[in-house]
């Protein structure tokens, strides 16, 4: 609900940001409080409900008028000179959903919006200096001495420093990512698995790692550990490193970090089967070539997650492409972007401002209509450019997949990230004989329908699609 009296350009900015919110508001109500400048004329075109009061009575009365006609359960009052962030409405909704007894919520505004841009510019300058004075010398020393440098940078979306790692890595710690919470798809932490796996692909590395389960606490369960491994593996991680693996927890070490995975865990007897399971899925990621045609533009220290969330939930796989590749080593043409065996037919721009040196590449893609601006263009534009590798009927927002091609055979790993069962018809782009596998047991599932996807809570299955073997010319069939 926005009360406005002669709002001018500030009100137009306020309205524009409301229409670009993700998620979108249930409704936008503009109460024109005796305006004389016609500022609310374009509000209806933008989809707002406009109430015009002939005589100005002040913002309090205007808010009450708007509240009386509102149809939603939560009323969010925005002044006409306030521009919300894209996630403001989502944050407010999440707080009310998480606390049903909450009656009201107060928020403050940022009166120095340019400060965020300045802080980011300073941070990027520090990051660039850190690369040249720290990561790059480490990389050179390790290379000269035959040592593979691995580990992780400071932040989960620090993609740039990973070019100096022989094994790019990240670490999911402190219960920042958990099943049954928005953390799997929202915020910088949700980008880290794709961060390291994308770096592996675009830098020509064979492995990428995650030091996982760090400081998840004594309450870490086997199901949580397996879910977290699946969350990483289906996003392309192929080397899992259990964090804080202590053989002894005597004395003060019992709460150091605290230890999470090791012989002290009550479920330790099942760790061997888990390790075999992770090796099977990690092996698919290691030996095969990732198949996907969508890239999301990122910077050295920033990876957007809003478009990524929609892609995940819509079963459209992608990689993060650091902008530097556009002028360093990627081939950019009218048919898209080619780099390290990948061919991206669509590049998604989600709030990331391309650096000036990327201008020529961006212009080429713009002319070829291969840029997808999020959220304006949406998934429809991606479908037009890249098509769909996987289709589910009915759609299941909790299903993630990864498609890998190895020795001419296609492997699709499907993971049910949610807690409910999945029963759906599934279509994949690859053609050939199909066979489902249970990666936990390492066995085929001949009884599963080839066109059906059936996943229990937090379950992963693999679909193998082998092209038909060509017959040998002139060969006679043998007896019997």
C-alpha positions as CSV (number, residue, x, y, z in Angstrom):
1,X,0.0,0.0,0.0
2,X,1.6,3.2,-1.2
3,X,0.2,6.6,-0.2
4,X,1.4,9.3,-2.6
5,X,1.0,13.1,-3.0
6,X,2.9,14.6,-5.9
7,X,5.5,11.9,-5.8
8,X,7.4,12.8,-8.9
9,X,10.4,10.6,-10.0
10,X,10.8,9.1,-6.6
11,X,7.4,7.6,-6.8
12,X,8.1,6.2,-10.3
13,X,11.2,4.5,-8.9
14,X,9.2,3.2,-6.0
15,X,6.5,1.7,-8.3
16,X,9.1,0.2,-10.7
17,X,10.9,-1.6,-7.9
18,X,7.6,-3.0,-6.6
19,X,6.7,-4.4,-10.0
20,X,10.2,-6.1,-10.1
21,X,10.0,-7.7,-6.7
22,X,10.7,-11.4,-6.5
23,X,8.3,-12.9,-5.3
24,X,5.8,-10.4,-6.7
25,X,3.3,-8.9,-4.3
26,X,-0.3,-10.2,-4.2
27,X,-1.5,-6.7,-5.2
28,X,-0.2,-3.1,-5.3
29,X,-2.5,-0.5,-4.0
30,X,-1.7,3.2,-4.7
31,X,-3.7,5.8,-2.8
32,X,-3.5,9.2,-4.5
33,X,-3.8,11.7,-1.7
34,X,-5.1,14.8,-3.5
35,X,-2.2,14.9,-6.0
36,X,-1.9,17.7,-8.5
37,X,1.0,16.5,-10.6
38,X,-0.6,13.4,-12.1
39,X,2.1,11.1,-10.7
40,X,-0.3,8.2,-10.3
41,X,-1.5,8.1,-13.9
42,X,0.9,5.4,-14.9
43,X,0.3,3.2,-11.8
44,X,-2.7,1.4,-13.3
45,X,-0.7,0.6,-16.4
46,X,1.9,-1.0,-14.1
47,X,-0.8,-3.2,-12.7
48,X,-1.6,-1.3,-9.5
49,X,-5.0,-0.6,-8.1
50,X,-5.4,3.2,-7.8
51,X,-7.7,5.0,-5.3
52,X,-7.9,8.7,-5.9
53,X,-8.8,11.0,-2.9
54,X,-9.9,14.5,-4.2
55,X,-8.5,16.3,-1.1
56,X,-5.2,15.6,0.6
57,X,-5.7,14.3,4.1
58,X,-2.2,13.1,4.9
59,X,-0.4,9.7,4.6
60,X,-2.1,8.1,7.7
61,X,-5.6,8.5,6.2
62,X,-4.4,7.4,2.8
63,X,-2.9,4.2,4.4
64,X,-6.2,3.4,6.2
65,X,-8.1,3.9,2.9
66,X,-5.8,1.4,1.2
67,X,-6.0,-1.1,4.1
68,X,-9.8,-1.2,3.8
69,X,-9.7,-2.4,0.2
70,X,-6.8,-4.7,0.5
71,X,-7.4,-8.4,0.0
72,X,-4.2,-9.9,1.4
73,X,-3.4,-11.2,4.9
74,X,-0.2,-9.1,5.4
75,X,-0.3,-5.4,4.7
76,X,3.0,-3.8,3.7
77,X,3.0,0.0,3.8
78,X,5.6,1.6,1.6
79,X,6.2,5.4,1.4
80,X,6.2,6.8,-2.1
81,X,9.9,7.9,-1.9
82,X,11.1,4.4,-0.8
83,X,12.6,1.9,-3.4
84,X,12.5,-1.6,-2.0
85,X,15.1,-4.3,-2.8
86,X,14.1,-7.2,-5.0
87,X,13.9,-9.6,-2.0
88,X,12.2,-7.2,0.4
89,X,8.7,-8.7,0.0
90,X,10.1,-12.3,0.2
91,X,11.9,-11.5,3.4
92,X,8.8,-10.0,5.0
93,X,6.6,-13.0,3.9
94,X,9.2,-15.5,5.3
95,X,9.3,-13.7,8.7
96,X,5.5,-13.9,9.0
97,X,5.4,-17.5,7.8
98,X,8.0,-18.5,10.3
99,X,6.2,-16.8,13.3
100,X,2.4,-17.2,13.0
101,X,1.9,-15.2,16.2
102,X,3.7,-12.2,14.9
103,X,1.3,-9.2,14.8
104,X,3.5,-6.5,13.2
105,X,6.9,-5.9,11.7
106,X,8.9,-2.7,11.5
107,X,11.6,-2.0,8.9
108,X,14.1,0.8,8.4
109,X,15.2,2.3,5.1
110,X,18.7,3.0,3.7
111,X,19.2,6.7,3.2
112,X,22.6,6.1,1.5
113,X,21.8,3.6,-1.3
114,X,25.0,4.4,-3.1
115,X,27.0,3.1,-0.1
116,X,26.4,-0.5,-1.2
117,X,27.9,0.1,-4.6
118,X,30.9,1.8,-3.0
119,X,31.4,-1.0,-0.6
120,X,31.2,-3.6,-3.4
121,X,33.7,-1.6,-5.4
122,X,36.1,-1.5,-2.5
123,X,35.7,-5.2,-1.8
124,X,36.4,-6.0,-5.4
125,X,39.6,-4.0,-5.4
126,X,40.7,-5.9,-2.3
127,X,39.8,-9.2,-3.9
128,X,41.8,-8.3,-7.1
129,X,44.8,-7.4,-4.9
130,X,44.4,-10.6,-2.9
131,X,44.5,-12.7,-6.1
132,X,47.7,-11.1,-7.3
133,X,49.5,-11.1,-3.9
134,X,48.2,-14.3,-2.3
135,X,46.4,-16.8,-4.5
136,X,48.5,-16.4,-7.7
137,X,51.9,-16.8,-5.9
138,X,50.6,-19.9,-4.0
139,X,49.5,-21.4,-7.3
140,X,52.9,-20.8,-9.0
141,X,54.8,-22.3,-6.0
142,X,52.5,-25.4,-5.9
143,X,52.8,-25.9,-9.7
144,X,56.6,-25.6,-9.6
145,X,56.8,-28.2,-6.8
146,X,54.2,-30.7,-8.1
147,X,51.6,-29.9,-5.5
148,X,47.9,-29.6,-6.2
149,X,46.5,-26.5,-4.5
150,X,43.1,-27.0,-3.1
151,X,40.9,-25.6,-0.3
152,X,38.4,-22.7,-0.5
153,X,38.3,-18.9,-0.6
154,X,36.6,-16.8,2.1
155,X,33.1,-16.5,0.6
156,X,30.8,-19.1,-0.9
157,X,30.4,-17.1,-4.1
158,X,34.1,-16.2,-4.6
159,X,34.4,-17.6,-8.1
160,X,37.4,-15.5,-9.2
161,X,40.1,-16.9,-6.8
162,X,39.2,-20.5,-7.8
163,X,41.2,-20.0,-11.1
164,X,44.3,-20.3,-8.9
165,X,43.3,-23.7,-7.4
166,X,44.3,-26.9,-9.1
167,X,41.3,-28.4,-7.4
168,X,38.7,-25.6,-7.0
169,X,36.8,-25.9,-3.8
170,X,34.3,-24.5,-1.4
171,X,33.0,-25.4,2.1
172,X,29.5,-25.7,3.4
173,X,29.7,-25.0,7.2
174,X,27.8,-23.9,10.3
175,X,24.5,-25.4,9.1
176,X,24.2,-22.6,6.5
177,X,22.5,-25.1,4.1
178,X,19.9,-27.5,5.5
179,X,17.1,-29.7,4.2
180,X,13.6,-28.4,4.4
181,X,14.7,-24.7,4.5
182,X,15.1,-22.0,1.9
183,X,18.9,-22.1,2.4
184,X,19.2,-24.8,-0.4
185,X,18.1,-22.3,-3.0
186,X,18.5,-18.8,-1.6
187,X,21.4,-16.6,-0.6
188,X,25.1,-16.7,-1.4
189,X,25.6,-20.0,0.4
190,X,23.2,-21.7,-2.1
191,X,25.6,-20.9,-4.9
192,X,28.8,-22.5,-3.6
193,X,28.4,-26.0,-5.2
194,X,27.8,-24.6,-8.7
195,X,30.6,-22.1,-8.0
196,X,33.3,-24.8,-7.6
197,X,31.9,-27.2,-10.3
198,X,31.5,-24.3,-12.8
199,X,35.1,-23.3,-12.1
200,X,36.3,-26.9,-12.7
201,X,34.6,-27.0,-16.1
202,X,35.6,-23.5,-17.4
203,X,39.2,-23.8,-16.1
204,X,39.7,-27.3,-17.5
205,X,40.2,-29.0,-14.1
206,X,39.3,-32.6,-13.4
207,X,38.1,-32.2,-9.8
208,X,36.3,-29.8,-7.6
209,X,35.9,-30.2,-3.9
210,X,33.7,-29.3,-1.0
211,X,34.8,-29.5,2.7
212,X,31.3,-30.3,3.9
213,X,29.5,-30.8,7.2
214,X,31.8,-28.3,8.9
215,X,30.6,-27.3,12.4
216,X,27.1,-28.9,11.7
217,X,27.2,-29.8,15.4
218,X,26.6,-32.9,17.5
219,X,23.0,-32.9,16.2
220,X,24.2,-33.8,12.6
221,X,22.3,-36.9,11.5
222,X,23.1,-39.4,8.9
223,X,20.2,-38.2,6.8
224,X,21.4,-34.6,6.9
225,X,24.9,-35.7,5.9
226,X,23.6,-37.7,2.9
227,X,21.2,-35.0,1.9
228,X,24.1,-32.5,1.9
229,X,26.2,-34.8,-0.1
230,X,23.4,-35.2,-2.7
231,X,22.9,-31.5,-2.7
232,X,26.6,-31.1,-3.7
233,X,26.9,-34.0,-6.1
234,X,23.8,-33.2,-8.2
235,X,25.3,-29.7,-8.7
236,X,28.6,-31.2,-10.0
237,X,30.9,-31.5,-7.0
238,X,33.0,-34.7,-7.4
239,X,35.3,-34.7,-4.3
240,X,33.8,-34.6,-0.8
241,X,36.0,-33.9,2.1
242,X,34.4,-34.4,5.6
243,X,35.3,-31.5,7.8
244,X,36.8,-31.9,11.3
245,X,37.3,-35.6,11.1
246,X,38.5,-36.4,14.6
247,X,39.7,-39.8,15.7
248,X,39.6,-38.6,19.3
249,X,37.0,-36.3,21.0
250,X,38.4,-36.5,24.5
251,X,38.7,-33.4,26.6
252,X,38.0,-30.0,25.2
253,X,38.1,-31.3,21.6
254,X,34.6,-32.6,22.1
255,X,33.3,-29.1,21.3
256,X,36.1,-27.9,19.0
257,X,34.2,-26.6,15.9
258,X,32.5,-29.1,16.9
259,X,33.5,-32.4,15.3
260,X,30.8,-33.8,12.9
261,X,31.9,-36.9,11.0
262,X,34.1,-39.6,12.4
263,X,34.3,-42.8,14.4
264,X,32.5,-41.1,17.3
265,X,29.4,-40.6,15.3
266,X,26.5,-43.0,16.3
267,X,26.0,-43.8,12.6
268,X,29.6,-44.5,11.8
269,X,29.0,-48.1,10.9
270,X,27.1,-46.9,7.8
271,X,29.8,-44.5,6.6
272,X,31.4,-47.2,4.4
273,X,28.2,-47.6,2.4
274,X,27.9,-43.8,2.2
275,X,31.4,-43.4,0.9
276,X,30.8,-46.0,-1.8
277,X,27.6,-44.2,-2.8
278,X,29.4,-40.8,-3.0
279,X,32.2,-42.4,-5.1
280,X,29.7,-43.8,-7.6
281,X,28.0,-40.4,-8.1
282,X,31.3,-38.5,-7.9
283,X,32.8,-40.8,-10.6
284,X,30.0,-39.9,-13.0
285,X,30.7,-36.2,-12.5
286,X,34.5,-36.8,-12.9
287,X,34.7,-39.0,-15.9
288,X,31.9,-37.5,-18.0
289,X,31.2,-34.2,-19.8
290,X,28.5,-32.0,-18.4
291,X,25.7,-31.4,-20.8
292,X,23.9,-28.0,-20.5
293,X,23.3,-25.0,-22.7
294,X,22.6,-22.2,-20.1
295,X,25.1,-20.0,-18.3
296,X,24.4,-17.5,-15.6
297,X,26.8,-14.5,-15.6
298,X,28.7,-14.0,-12.4
299,X,31.6,-11.8,-11.2
300,X,34.8,-12.7,-9.3
301,X,33.0,-12.2,-6.0
302,X,29.3,-12.3,-6.8
303,X,27.0,-15.0,-8.1
304,X,23.3,-14.3,-8.4
305,X,20.9,-16.8,-6.9
306,X,17.3,-15.7,-7.8
307,X,17.5,-16.8,-11.4
308,X,19.4,-19.9,-10.3
309,X,16.5,-20.8,-8.0
310,X,14.0,-20.7,-10.8
311,X,16.2,-22.7,-13.1
312,X,16.7,-25.4,-10.4
313,X,13.0,-25.6,-9.7
314,X,12.2,-25.7,-13.4
315,X,14.7,-28.5,-14.2
316,X,17.0,-26.3,-16.3
317,X,20.6,-27.0,-15.5
318,X,23.2,-24.3,-15.8
319,X,26.7,-23.2,-14.9
320,X,28.0,-19.9,-13.6
321,X,30.3,-18.1,-16.1
322,X,32.7,-15.6,-14.6
323,X,32.6,-12.4,-16.7
324,X,36.4,-12.5,-17.3
325,X,36.0,-15.5,-19.6
326,X,34.0,-13.3,-22.1
327,X,37.2,-11.4,-23.0
328,X,39.9,-13.9,-22.0
329,X,39.2,-17.4,-23.4
330,X,35.6,-17.9,-24.5
331,X,34.5,-17.8,-28.1
332,X,31.5,-15.5,-28.4
333,X,29.4,-15.5,-31.6
334,X,25.9,-15.4,-32.8
335,X,25.2,-19.0,-31.8
336,X,26.3,-18.3,-28.2
337,X,29.3,-18.9,-26.0
338,X,31.8,-21.7,-26.4
339,X,34.4,-22.6,-23.7
340,X,36.1,-25.8,-22.7
341,X,33.8,-28.0,-24.7
342,X,30.6,-26.3,-23.5
343,X,28.2,-24.5,-25.8
344,X,26.0,-22.0,-24.0
345,X,23.1,-20.9,-26.2
346,X,21.7,-18.6,-23.5
347,X,23.4,-16.2,-21.0
348,X,21.3,-15.1,-18.0
349,X,21.8,-11.7,-16.5
350,X,20.4,-11.5,-13.0
351,X,21.3,-8.2,-11.5
352,X,25.0,-8.5,-12.3
353,X,26.4,-5.6,-14.1
354,X,28.9,-6.8,-16.8
355,X,32.3,-5.2,-16.6
356,X,33.2,-2.7,-19.3
357,X,35.7,-5.2,-20.9
358,X,32.8,-7.6,-21.5
359,X,30.9,-5.0,-23.6
360,X,31.9,-6.4,-27.0
361,X,30.8,-9.9,-26.1
362,X,27.6,-8.7,-24.5
363,X,26.8,-6.7,-27.6
364,X,27.3,-9.7,-29.8
365,X,25.0,-11.8,-27.7
366,X,22.5,-9.0,-27.5
367,X,22.3,-8.7,-31.3
368,X,21.8,-12.5,-31.5
369,X,19.1,-12.3,-28.9
370,X,20.9,-14.7,-26.7
371,X,20.7,-12.6,-23.5
372,X,18.1,-13.5,-21.0
373,X,17.4,-10.6,-18.5
374,X,16.0,-11.9,-15.2
375,X,13.3,-11.7,-14.2
376,X,11.8,-9.7,-17.1
377,X,12.4,-12.3,-19.8
378,X,11.7,-15.4,-17.6
379,X,12.0,-19.1,-18.4
380,X,10.1,-18.7,-21.7
381,X,13.1,-17.0,-23.2
382,X,15.4,-19.8,-22.0
383,X,13.1,-22.4,-23.6
384,X,13.3,-20.5,-26.8
385,X,17.1,-20.5,-26.9
386,X,18.1,-23.7,-25.2
387,X,15.1,-26.0,-25.1
388,X,14.6,-28.5,-22.3
389,X,16.8,-31.5,-21.5
390,X,14.4,-32.8,-18.9
391,X,10.6,-32.5,-18.6
392,X,8.5,-33.8,-15.7
393,X,4.7,-34.2,-15.7
394,X,3.5,-33.1,-13.2
395,X,6.2,-30.5,-12.5
396,X,8.1,-31.1,-9.2
397,X,10.0,-28.0,-7.9
398,X,12.0,-30.2,-5.5
399,X,13.7,-32.3,-8.3
400,X,17.3,-31.5,-9.3
401,X,19.2,-33.2,-12.1
402,X,22.6,-33.4,-13.7
403,X,23.2,-34.7,-17.2
404,X,26.7,-36.2,-18.0
405,X,27.9,-37.8,-21.3
406,X,30.6,-40.4,-21.0
407,X,31.9,-42.6,-23.8
408,X,28.7,-41.9,-25.8
409,X,26.4,-43.0,-23.0
410,X,24.2,-40.4,-21.2
411,X,23.8,-40.4,-17.4
412,X,21.0,-38.4,-15.7
413,X,21.2,-38.1,-11.9
414,X,17.9,-37.1,-10.3
415,X,17.8,-36.0,-6.7
416,X,14.6,-35.3,-4.7
417,X,15.7,-32.3,-2.6
418,X,12.3,-32.2,-0.8
419,X,10.7,-34.3,1.9
420,X,7.7,-35.6,-0.1
421,X,7.6,-38.5,-2.6
422,X,8.0,-37.8,-6.3
423,X,6.0,-39.7,-8.9
424,X,6.1,-38.3,-12.4
425,X,6.4,-39.0,-16.1
426,X,9.9,-38.0,-17.3
427,X,11.1,-37.2,-20.7
428,X,14.8,-36.6,-21.5
429,X,16.4,-35.3,-24.7
430,X,18.9,-38.2,-25.0
431,X,17.7,-41.1,-27.2
432,X,18.5,-44.8,-26.7
433,X,17.9,-47.8,-24.4
434,X,17.1,-46.7,-20.9
435,X,17.9,-48.3,-17.6
436,X,17.5,-47.0,-14.0
437,X,20.1,-47.4,-11.3
438,X,20.0,-47.2,-7.6
439,X,23.4,-45.5,-6.7
440,X,23.1,-46.4,-3.0
441,X,23.1,-50.2,-3.7
442,X,24.9,-50.0,-7.0
443,X,22.3,-52.1,-8.7
444,X,20.0,-51.7,-11.7
445,X,16.2,-51.3,-11.3
446,X,14.7,-53.4,-14.1
447,X,11.2,-53.1,-12.6
448,X,11.0,-49.3,-12.9
449,X,9.1,-47.9,-15.8
450,X,11.5,-46.3,-18.3
451,X,9.3,-43.2,-18.6
452,X,8.6,-42.8,-14.9
453,X,10.6,-41.0,-12.2
454,X,9.9,-42.4,-8.7
455,X,11.9,-40.9,-5.8
456,X,11.3,-41.2,-2.1
457,X,12.3,-38.5,0.4
458,X,15.8,-37.3,-0.3
459,X,16.4,-40.1,-2.7
460,X,18.7,-40.1,-5.8
461,X,18.5,-42.3,-8.8
462,X,20.4,-42.4,-12.1
463,X,19.0,-43.0,-15.5
464,X,21.4,-44.5,-18.1
465,X,20.6,-43.8,-21.8
466,X,22.7,-45.8,-24.2
467,X,22.5,-45.2,-28.0
468,X,21.7,-48.3,-30.1
469,X,24.8,-50.2,-31.2
470,X,25.2,-50.0,-35.0
471,X,25.0,-53.4,-36.8
472,X,28.2,-54.5,-38.6
473,X,27.8,-54.5,-42.3
474,X,27.6,-57.9,-44.0
475,X,27.9,-59.8,-40.7
476,X,25.8,-63.0,-40.5
477,X,24.1,-63.9,-37.2
478,X,25.6,-66.8,-35.3
479,X,23.8,-70.0,-34.5
480,X,21.4,-70.2,-31.7
